[in-house]
Amino acid sequence: MPYKKILFIIVLGALLCACQPATAIEPTPYPTYTPYPTYTPAVPVSLQETAPLFALTRATYADTDDIQQACITALGPSWRTADWSDLAGYVDAGYALETLNENLGGITQAWISLNGEEWYSQQRRYFVEFHEHALPDGWLAHAELDDHYLDLGSWYDMNISVLCIQSEALTAGAVPTLEGETALQTPESPPSFVLNFHAVYPCGEWPHYAAFELESTSIWILQSAHIEIFDNTHQKSIYNGNNNSPFMKEGECPPGDIILPPYNTRFVAANLQEPEAGTEFSAAITVCTEDDLQGECATELVDFVFGDSGLPFAGNWKNEATGMTLEFSETTLVQRFSYQGALREISYTILAFDLTEGHLDLLTDRVLQANEEVEYDWAPKQFLSYSITDDVMKMFIGPNPYPIAASGVSYTRQGASPQGDIAPPEGRPAFEASFAGTHPCGNWPVYAVFQVENTSAHTFESLSLVINDITNDSHVYGGSNDRPFVETGNCPPGDSSLPPNSTAQVAANIHQPEPGTEFEATIKLCTQDDLEGDCISQKVLFAFEE
């Protein structure tokens, strides 16, 4: 059933909007905007058919946290925790889950309810996970939408955001009165956002569009933007314009979406014409809560240089031990390595990056094996962490945000792009394993933990773990996992790969044994998913001490 919400228009009467750009005969370095316009009370207008508005909390919550108030705390009184029925209604109304996922920034998981219930059992809380039509083996789906594009699951020991929806019962910016009626109230603070220069890329026949990342940091819904770009090198204005559909997704060209939801991130872009390398620019970007730069507005400034990405990871890198190479641009990554005796090449699009944290979000474009395109059986969305010191990069790629860069492999900055085949890793797969103690995972009190160190030039991709109780001559645990590698103290699932010369932990439930019980664990690691490829096993003896 289509959703309805009341849109508000701020009546200004005969007054001009305080955020309207000033008109000038000669361009000026910065537009003359009023950063924080005077507030005007909102008044309701007619109902309009529209898609329901979803958003995520910026904070993450553990399964043991109380998430009932999370959306109200993060987004305001007009928001609530989304229910599976909201998503089912969204699909039934003809809206695409692909669009929802893009609007939410390509998330993987988020807490949700099912028919108002938060828990599947006393230990397992409901959440949604985007699988894009590929349900993982062993994944319990309580419900699914669009042939497992989105699945409803339940689990514990996770820290993830809450999926929120704007309530039909309250309009944006409204708060309930003591009588349960709706009172109109504008947000107490002005709209705000964080602005960063993102990249320059072609749009249509124009080769150089400057793109800027906007992260909304308030509960306002933004609906229009003005961009002015000034060439500081040649002292001239090169772009000055308004847009009521400015908010684009990563890598897109204008026009984009008509709104930027609260606490979401989008991009805006403008044509730079034909700049010279090294040209210095300043951009002033204003966003407003209504079309045509009306309502409440905010302005931010950013400087950038054309032809200088300033991205520390950009360039070519090589791991001398394995021969694996990485070729980074501002928007792409190409990874080349030997696999099954031939050159494998994986191409990714860089969806987003965080220079402060050393994080990149990647989307797999294609995989070539011996120059033949092959199906890629990993999750399409991958996450990369890096740290760089003196032209040496420590890097780790995995399906979970975000692996620890220090546990990855070292790459040295190179010159030209690699040519020719890469030799396969030398020697046989090998690893060392030792018992690392026990700790609780979720509501299970005792998980046995093992430290595994990859001492070979191969990458391990899957695990089989069998644990037998020697004292009582009984079988305790047996299972396999394609995401077994966790950080110290964490619980599975974890990362899907253990690169050469790196260390991780694996763990399994041994229930509640008696103190002094002795066990034998058989750990098998394989170089491909599903216990395929080259495999090697190690046995570890240990005793449980309370």
C-alpha positions as CSV (number, residue, x, y, z in Angstrom):
1,M,0.0,0.0,0.0
2,P,1.5,3.4,-0.9
3,Y,2.6,5.5,2.0
4,K,1.6,9.1,2.6
5,K,3.3,11.8,4.6
6,I,2.5,15.5,5.1
7,L,5.0,17.9,3.5
8,F,5.6,21.3,5.1
9,I,6.2,24.5,3.2
10,I,7.6,27.4,5.2
11,V,5.6,30.5,4.5
12,L,7.8,33.5,3.9
13,G,5.2,35.9,2.6
14,A,6.8,38.8,0.7
15,L,10.2,38.3,2.3
16,L,13.0,37.0,0.2
17,C,14.7,33.8,1.4
18,A,17.8,34.7,3.5
19,C,19.8,31.9,1.7
20,Q,19.1,33.1,-1.9
21,P,22.4,33.7,-3.6
22,A,23.1,37.4,-4.3
23,T,23.2,38.4,-8.0
24,A,26.4,40.2,-9.1
25,I,27.6,41.5,-12.4
26,E,31.2,40.3,-11.8
27,P,31.7,36.8,-10.2
28,T,32.9,36.9,-6.6
29,P,35.2,34.3,-5.0
30,Y,32.5,33.2,-2.5
31,P,28.7,33.6,-2.7
32,T,27.1,35.9,-0.2
33,Y,24.8,33.4,1.6
34,T,23.4,33.8,5.1
35,P,24.7,30.6,6.8
36,Y,21.8,30.3,9.3
37,P,18.5,31.9,8.2
38,T,15.8,33.0,10.5
39,Y,13.3,30.3,11.4
40,T,9.7,30.5,10.3
41,P,7.0,28.2,11.8
42,A,5.9,25.4,9.5
43,V,2.3,24.9,8.3
44,P,0.8,21.7,6.9
45,V,-0.2,21.4,3.3
46,S,-2.0,18.8,1.2
47,L,-1.2,15.1,1.3
48,Q,1.0,13.7,-1.5
49,E,1.8,10.2,-2.5
50,T,5.4,9.4,-1.9
51,A,7.7,6.5,-1.0
52,P,8.3,5.8,2.7
53,L,11.5,7.4,3.9
54,F,14.1,5.1,5.5
55,A,17.3,6.1,7.3
56,L,20.0,4.5,9.5
57,T,21.2,5.5,12.9
58,R,24.8,6.6,12.8
59,A,25.5,4.8,16.1
60,T,25.6,1.1,16.3
61,Y,23.8,-1.0,18.9
62,A,24.6,-4.4,20.4
63,D,21.9,-7.1,20.4
64,T,21.7,-6.6,24.2
65,D,20.9,-2.9,23.8
66,D,17.5,-1.3,24.0
67,I,16.8,-0.1,20.5
68,Q,13.2,1.0,20.9
69,Q,14.2,4.6,21.3
70,A,17.2,4.5,18.9
71,C,15.5,6.1,15.9
72,I,13.8,8.8,18.0
73,T,17.1,9.6,19.7
74,A,19.0,9.7,16.4
75,L,16.5,11.2,14.0
76,G,13.7,12.9,16.0
77,P,10.2,12.1,17.2
78,S,8.8,11.5,13.7
79,W,10.9,8.3,13.3
80,R,10.5,4.8,14.6
81,T,12.3,1.4,14.2
82,A,11.4,-0.1,10.9
83,D,9.4,-3.4,10.8
84,W,9.7,-6.2,8.2
85,S,6.1,-5.3,7.2
86,D,7.3,-1.8,6.2
87,L,9.8,-3.3,3.8
88,A,7.3,-5.8,2.5
89,G,4.9,-2.9,1.9
90,Y,7.7,-0.9,0.2
91,V,8.2,-3.7,-2.3
92,D,4.4,-4.4,-2.8
93,A,4.0,-0.7,-3.7
94,G,6.5,-1.2,-6.6
95,Y,9.6,0.4,-5.1
96,A,13.0,-1.3,-5.8
97,L,15.1,-2.8,-3.0
98,E,18.2,-1.9,-5.1
99,T,17.2,1.8,-4.8
100,L,16.7,1.4,-1.0
101,N,20.1,-0.2,-0.5
102,E,21.8,2.6,-2.6
103,N,19.9,5.3,-0.6
104,L,21.1,3.7,2.6
105,G,24.7,3.8,1.4
106,G,25.0,0.1,0.5
107,I,24.6,-1.3,4.0
108,T,25.0,-5.0,4.8
109,Q,23.0,-5.4,8.0
110,A,20.6,-3.5,10.3
111,W,18.4,-4.2,13.3
112,I,14.7,-4.4,12.6
113,S,11.5,-5.9,14.1
114,L,9.0,-8.5,12.8
115,N,5.4,-7.7,13.4
116,G,6.5,-5.5,16.3
117,E,8.6,-8.2,17.9
118,E,12.4,-7.7,18.3
119,W,13.4,-11.2,19.3
120,Y,13.2,-14.5,17.5
121,S,14.3,-16.2,20.7
122,Q,15.7,-15.2,24.0
123,Q,19.2,-15.1,22.4
124,R,18.5,-14.0,18.8
125,R,17.4,-10.5,17.7
126,Y,15.9,-9.9,14.3
127,F,17.9,-8.0,11.7
128,V,17.9,-7.6,7.9
129,E,20.8,-8.4,5.6
130,F,21.1,-7.6,1.9
131,H,22.2,-10.7,0.0
132,E,21.4,-9.5,-3.6
133,H,19.8,-12.8,-4.6
134,A,22.6,-15.0,-3.2
135,L,21.6,-16.5,0.2
136,P,24.7,-17.8,2.0
137,D,24.9,-21.5,2.9
138,G,23.6,-22.2,6.3
139,W,21.9,-18.8,6.7
140,L,18.5,-19.0,8.4
141,A,16.1,-16.7,6.5
142,H,12.8,-16.2,8.5
143,A,11.5,-14.3,5.5
144,E,12.8,-12.9,2.2
145,L,12.0,-10.3,-0.4
146,D,12.7,-10.3,-4.2
147,D,14.2,-13.7,-4.4
148,H,16.6,-13.2,-1.4
149,Y,17.7,-9.7,-2.4
150,L,16.8,-8.9,1.2
151,D,16.5,-11.5,4.0
152,L,15.3,-11.4,7.6
153,G,17.6,-13.2,10.0
154,S,18.3,-13.4,13.7
155,W,21.5,-13.5,15.6
156,Y,23.5,-12.3,18.6
157,D,26.8,-10.7,19.5
158,M,26.6,-8.1,16.7
159,N,27.0,-4.3,16.8
160,I,25.1,-2.8,13.8
161,S,22.9,0.3,13.1
162,V,19.1,0.4,13.4
163,L,16.9,0.7,10.3
164,C,14.4,3.5,10.9
165,I,11.4,4.7,9.0
166,Q,9.6,8.1,9.1
167,S,6.3,7.5,10.9
168,E,3.0,8.1,9.2
169,A,1.6,9.3,12.5
170,L,3.9,12.2,12.9
171,T,5.1,14.7,10.2
172,A,8.7,15.7,9.9
173,G,9.7,18.1,12.7
174,A,6.5,17.3,14.7
175,V,6.4,16.1,18.4
176,P,3.5,14.5,20.3
177,T,1.7,16.6,22.9
178,L,0.6,15.2,26.3
179,E,-2.9,14.7,24.8
180,G,-1.4,12.5,22.0
181,E,-2.1,15.1,19.3
182,T,0.5,16.4,16.9
183,A,2.2,19.7,17.6
184,L,4.2,21.5,14.9
185,Q,7.7,22.4,15.7
186,T,10.8,23.1,13.6
187,P,14.1,21.5,14.7
188,E,15.9,23.6,17.3
189,S,19.2,23.8,15.4
190,P,19.8,24.8,11.8
191,P,20.5,22.2,9.1
192,S,24.2,21.2,9.0
193,F,26.4,19.0,6.8
194,V,30.0,18.0,6.4
195,L,31.5,18.8,2.9
196,N,34.5,17.1,1.3
197,F,35.9,17.2,-2.2
198,H,35.5,13.7,-3.7
199,A,36.9,13.4,-7.3
200,V,36.8,14.6,-10.9
201,Y,35.2,12.4,-13.5
202,P,33.4,12.7,-16.9
203,C,29.7,13.3,-17.2
204,G,28.2,12.8,-20.7
205,E,30.3,14.8,-23.2
206,W,31.9,16.9,-20.5
207,P,35.2,15.4,-19.3
208,H,35.7,17.1,-16.0
209,Y,32.9,17.2,-13.4
210,A,34.0,18.0,-9.8
211,A,32.1,15.9,-7.3
212,F,31.7,16.7,-3.6
213,E,30.6,14.5,-0.8
214,L,27.8,15.8,1.5
215,E,27.1,14.1,4.8
216,S,24.0,15.4,6.5
217,T,24.5,15.9,10.3
218,S,21.1,17.1,11.3
219,I,17.5,15.9,11.3
220,W,16.5,18.2,8.5
221,I,15.4,16.8,5.1
222,L,17.3,18.7,2.4
223,Q,15.7,19.4,-1.0
224,S,17.8,21.9,-3.0
225,A,21.4,23.0,-3.5
226,H,23.4,25.8,-5.0
227,I,27.0,25.3,-6.2
228,E,29.5,28.1,-7.0
229,I,33.1,27.2,-8.0
230,F,35.8,29.8,-8.2
231,D,39.1,29.4,-10.0
232,N,41.7,30.8,-7.6
233,T,44.6,30.4,-10.0
234,H,43.0,32.6,-12.7
235,Q,40.7,34.6,-10.4
236,K,37.4,33.8,-12.1
237,S,34.1,32.1,-11.4
238,I,33.6,29.0,-13.5
239,Y,30.3,27.7,-12.2
240,N,27.3,29.2,-10.4
241,G,23.9,27.4,-10.4
242,N,20.9,26.0,-8.5
243,N,19.5,22.4,-8.6
244,N,16.3,20.9,-7.2
245,S,17.5,17.3,-7.9
246,P,21.2,17.6,-6.9
247,F,21.8,14.6,-4.5
248,M,23.5,11.8,-6.4
249,K,24.9,8.4,-5.5
250,E,28.6,7.5,-5.9
251,G,29.9,8.1,-9.4
252,E,26.6,9.4,-10.9
253,C,26.0,12.6,-12.9
254,P,23.3,15.3,-12.4
255,P,20.4,15.3,-12.0
256,G,20.1,13.1,-8.9
257,D,17.6,12.6,-6.1
258,I,15.3,15.4,-4.9
259,I,16.0,14.9,-1.2
260,L,18.9,14.2,1.1
261,P,17.5,12.3,4.2
262,P,18.7,13.0,7.7
263,Y,22.2,11.6,8.5
264,N,22.6,10.3,5.0
265,T,25.5,10.9,2.6
266,R,25.1,11.9,-1.1
267,F,27.2,13.7,-3.7
268,V,26.7,16.9,-5.8
269,A,28.7,17.7,-8.9
270,A,29.4,20.6,-11.3
271,N,31.3,21.1,-14.6
272,L,34.8,22.4,-14.4
273,Q,35.0,23.1,-18.2
274,E,38.7,22.5,-19.3
275,P,40.9,23.1,-16.3
276,E,44.7,23.0,-16.4
277,A,46.6,20.5,-14.2
278,G,47.4,22.2,-10.9
279,T,44.6,24.7,-11.0
280,E,43.4,25.7,-7.5
281,F,39.7,26.0,-6.9
282,S,37.3,27.0,-4.1
283,A,33.7,25.6,-3.9
284,A,30.9,27.1,-1.9
285,I,27.9,24.8,-1.6
286,T,24.6,25.7,0.0
287,V,21.8,23.2,0.8
288,C,18.2,24.2,1.8
289,T,15.2,22.4,3.2
290,E,12.9,23.4,0.4
291,D,13.0,23.6,-3.4
292,D,14.5,26.7,-5.1
293,L,16.8,27.5,-2.2
294,Q,13.9,28.2,0.1
295,G,13.4,27.3,3.8
296,E,16.4,26.8,6.1
297,C,19.8,26.8,4.5
298,A,23.5,26.1,5.4
299,T,26.7,26.8,3.5
300,E,30.1,25.1,3.6
301,L,33.3,25.8,1.7
302,V,36.0,23.5,0.4
303,D,39.3,24.0,-1.5
304,F,40.7,21.5,-4.0
305,V,43.4,21.2,-6.8
306,F,42.6,19.7,-10.2
307,G,45.0,16.9,-11.2
308,D,46.1,16.2,-7.6
309,S,44.0,13.5,-6.0
310,G,45.9,13.8,-2.7
311,L,44.9,10.1,-2.1
312,P,47.7,8.3,-0.3
313,F,46.6,4.8,-1.6
314,A,46.6,5.9,-5.3
315,G,49.3,4.3,-7.5
316,N,50.7,0.8,-8.0
317,W,51.8,-1.6,-5.2
318,K,53.4,-5.0,-5.0
319,N,53.8,-7.8,-2.5
320,E,57.3,-9.2,-3.1
321,A,56.7,-12.5,-1.5
322,T,53.6,-13.5,-3.4
323,G,53.8,-11.3,-6.5
324,M,50.3,-9.9,-5.9
325,T,49.9,-6.4,-7.2
326,L,47.4,-3.6,-6.5
327,E,46.6,-0.8,-9.0
328,F,44.6,2.1,-7.4
329,S,43.1,5.2,-9.0
330,E,40.7,7.6,-7.4
331,T,37.7,5.4,-8.3
332,T,39.0,1.9,-9.1
333,L,41.2,-0.9,-7.8
334,V,42.6,-3.7,-9.9
335,Q,44.1,-6.7,-7.9
336,R,46.3,-9.2,-9.8
337,F,47.7,-12.5,-8.4
338,S,48.3,-16.1,-9.3
339,Y,45.4,-18.4,-8.7
340,Q,45.3,-22.1,-9.7
341,G,48.5,-21.6,-11.8
342,A,47.2,-18.7,-13.9
343,L,46.8,-14.9,-13.6
344,R,43.6,-13.8,-11.8
345,E,42.5,-10.1,-12.1
346,I,39.8,-8.6,-9.9
347,S,38.4,-5.2,-10.8
348,Y,36.6,-3.1,-8.1
349,T,34.8,0.2,-8.1
350,I,35.8,2.4,-5.1
351,L,32.4,3.4,-3.7
352,A,33.7,5.5,-0.8
353,F,36.9,6.0,1.2
354,D,37.9,7.5,4.6
355,L,41.4,8.8,4.6
356,T,41.3,9.4,8.4
357,E,40.4,5.7,9.2
358,G,42.2,4.2,6.1
359,H,39.0,2.5,4.9
360,L,37.7,1.9,1.4
361,D,34.3,0.5,0.3
362,L,34.6,-1.7,-2.8
363,L,32.1,-3.2,-5.3
364,T,33.4,-6.1,-7.5
365,D,33.0,-5.3,-11.2
366,R,34.5,-8.4,-12.8
367,V,36.9,-11.3,-12.4
368,L,39.3,-12.5,-15.1
369,Q,41.0,-15.9,-14.8
370,A,43.7,-16.4,-17.5
371,N,41.9,-13.5,-19.4
372,E,38.6,-15.3,-19.3
373,E,35.7,-13.8,-17.3
374,V,34.6,-16.1,-14.5
375,E,31.9,-16.0,-11.8
376,Y,33.0,-14.5,-8.5
377,D,31.7,-16.4,-5.5
378,W,32.5,-13.9,-2.8
379,A,30.2,-11.2,-1.6
380,P,30.1,-8.4,-4.2
381,K,30.6,-5.7,-1.6
382,Q,34.1,-5.8,0.0
383,F,35.8,-3.6,2.6
384,L,39.5,-2.6,2.6
385,S,41.7,-1.2,5.4
386,Y,45.2,0.1,4.8
387,S,48.0,1.9,6.6
388,I,51.0,3.5,4.8
389,T,54.4,4.2,6.2
390,D,57.4,5.2,4.0
391,D,55.8,3.9,0.8
392,V,54.9,0.5,2.4
393,M,51.2,-0.3,2.6
394,K,49.7,-2.8,5.0
395,M,46.4,-3.8,3.4
396,F,43.6,-6.3,4.1
397,I,40.4,-6.9,2.1
398,G,37.3,-8.7,3.5
399,P,33.5,-8.8,3.4
400,N,33.0,-7.2,6.8
401,P,33.6,-3.6,7.7
402,Y,36.4,-3.2,8.6
403,P,39.3,-5.6,8.9
404,I,42.5,-4.6,10.7
405,A,45.1,-3.3,8.3
406,A,48.0,-4.5,10.5
407,S,46.8,-8.1,10.2
408,G,47.2,-7.9,6.4
409,V,50.1,-8.1,3.9
410,S,52.7,-5.5,3.1
411,Y,52.9,-3.9,-0.4
412,T,55.7,-1.6,-1.7
413,R,54.8,1.3,-3.9
414,Q,55.8,0.7,-7.5
415,G,56.1,2.7,-10.7
416,A,54.4,1.6,-13.9
417,S,51.4,-0.8,-14.1
418,P,52.4,-4.5,-13.9
419,Q,52.8,-6.5,-17.1
420,G,52.6,-10.2,-17.8
421,D,51.8,-13.1,-15.7
422,I,52.5,-13.4,-11.9
423,A,54.2,-16.5,-10.6
424,P,52.1,-18.7,-8.3
425,P,52.9,-18.8,-4.6
426,E,55.9,-21.0,-3.8
427,G,55.8,-24.0,-1.5
428,R,52.9,-25.8,0.2
429,P,50.2,-24.1,2.4
430,A,51.3,-24.2,6.0
431,F,50.1,-22.8,9.4
432,E,50.7,-23.0,13.1
433,A,47.9,-23.4,15.6
434,S,47.7,-23.1,19.4
435,F,45.0,-23.0,22.1
436,A,44.2,-19.4,23.1
437,G,41.8,-20.0,26.0
438,T,38.0,-19.7,26.2
439,H,35.5,-16.8,26.3
440,P,31.7,-16.4,26.0
441,C,30.1,-15.7,22.6
442,G,26.6,-14.2,22.8
443,N,24.6,-16.3,25.2
444,W,26.9,-19.3,24.9
445,P,29.2,-19.3,28.0
446,V,32.2,-21.2,26.6
447,Y,33.8,-20.9,23.1
448,A,37.2,-22.6,22.6
449,V,39.6,-20.2,20.8
450,F,42.6,-21.1,18.7
451,Q,45.3,-18.8,17.4
452,V,46.2,-19.6,13.7
453,E,49.3,-18.2,12.0
454,N,49.6,-18.5,8.2
455,T,53.3,-19.3,7.7
456,S,53.1,-19.8,3.9
457,A,52.7,-17.7,0.7
458,H,49.2,-19.0,0.2
459,T,45.9,-17.4,1.3
460,F,43.5,-19.6,3.3
461,E,39.8,-19.1,2.5
462,S,37.8,-21.7,4.6
463,L,38.0,-23.7,7.8
464,S,36.9,-27.1,9.2
465,L,37.0,-27.4,13.0
466,V,36.3,-30.7,14.8
467,I,36.5,-30.9,18.6
468,N,36.3,-34.2,20.6
469,D,36.0,-34.6,24.4
470,I,38.8,-37.0,25.2
471,T,37.9,-37.3,28.9
472,N,34.3,-38.5,28.2
473,D,35.0,-40.0,24.8
474,S,32.4,-37.8,23.0
475,H,32.1,-35.6,20.0
476,V,31.6,-31.9,21.0
477,Y,31.7,-29.8,17.8
478,G,32.1,-30.3,14.0
479,G,31.5,-27.7,11.3
480,S,33.0,-25.7,8.4
481,N,33.0,-22.0,7.9
482,D,33.9,-19.7,5.0
483,R,34.1,-16.6,7.3
484,P,36.0,-18.1,10.3
485,F,38.9,-15.7,10.9
486,V,38.1,-13.3,13.8
487,E,40.1,-10.7,15.7
488,T,41.4,-11.4,19.2
489,G,38.4,-11.7,21.6
490,N,35.8,-11.6,18.9
491,C,33.3,-14.3,17.9
492,P,32.5,-15.9,14.5
493,P,31.5,-15.0,11.8
494,G,34.6,-13.0,10.8
495,D,36.8,-12.4,7.8
496,S,36.8,-14.8,4.9
497,S,40.5,-14.8,4.2
498,L,43.8,-15.4,6.1
499,P,46.5,-13.8,3.9
500,P,50.2,-14.9,3.9
501,N,52.2,-14.1,7.1
502,S,49.1,-13.0,9.0
503,T,47.5,-14.2,12.2
504,A,43.8,-14.5,13.3
505,Q,41.7,-16.6,15.7
506,V,39.1,-19.3,15.1
507,A,36.5,-20.4,17.7
508,A,33.8,-22.9,18.3
509,N,31.2,-23.7,21.1
510,I,32.1,-26.4,23.6
511,H,29.0,-25.7,25.8
512,Q,29.8,-25.9,29.5
513,P,32.4,-28.7,30.2
514,E,33.5,-29.8,33.7
515,P,36.8,-28.2,34.9
516,G,39.8,-30.4,33.9
517,T,38.0,-31.9,30.8
518,E,40.6,-32.6,28.1
519,F,39.9,-32.0,24.4
520,E,41.4,-32.7,21.0
521,A,40.7,-30.1,18.2
522,T,41.4,-30.8,14.5
523,I,41.8,-27.6,12.5
524,K,41.8,-27.8,8.7
525,L,42.5,-24.7,6.6
526,C,41.9,-24.7,2.8
527,T,43.0,-22.2,0.0
528,Q,39.4,-22.0,-1.5
529,D,35.9,-21.7,-0.2
530,D,33.9,-24.8,0.8
531,L,37.0,-26.7,1.9
532,E,38.3,-26.9,-1.7
533,G,41.8,-26.2,-3.1
534,D,44.9,-27.2,-1.1
535,C,44.1,-28.1,2.5
536,I,46.3,-28.8,5.5
537,S,45.4,-29.9,9.1
538,Q,46.8,-29.4,12.6
539,K,45.8,-31.1,15.9
540,V,45.7,-29.2,19.1
541,L,45.3,-30.7,22.6
542,F,43.9,-28.5,25.4
543,A,42.1,-28.7,28.7
544,F,39.2,-26.6,30.0
545,E,40.0,-24.8,33.3
546,E,37.2,-22.8,34.8
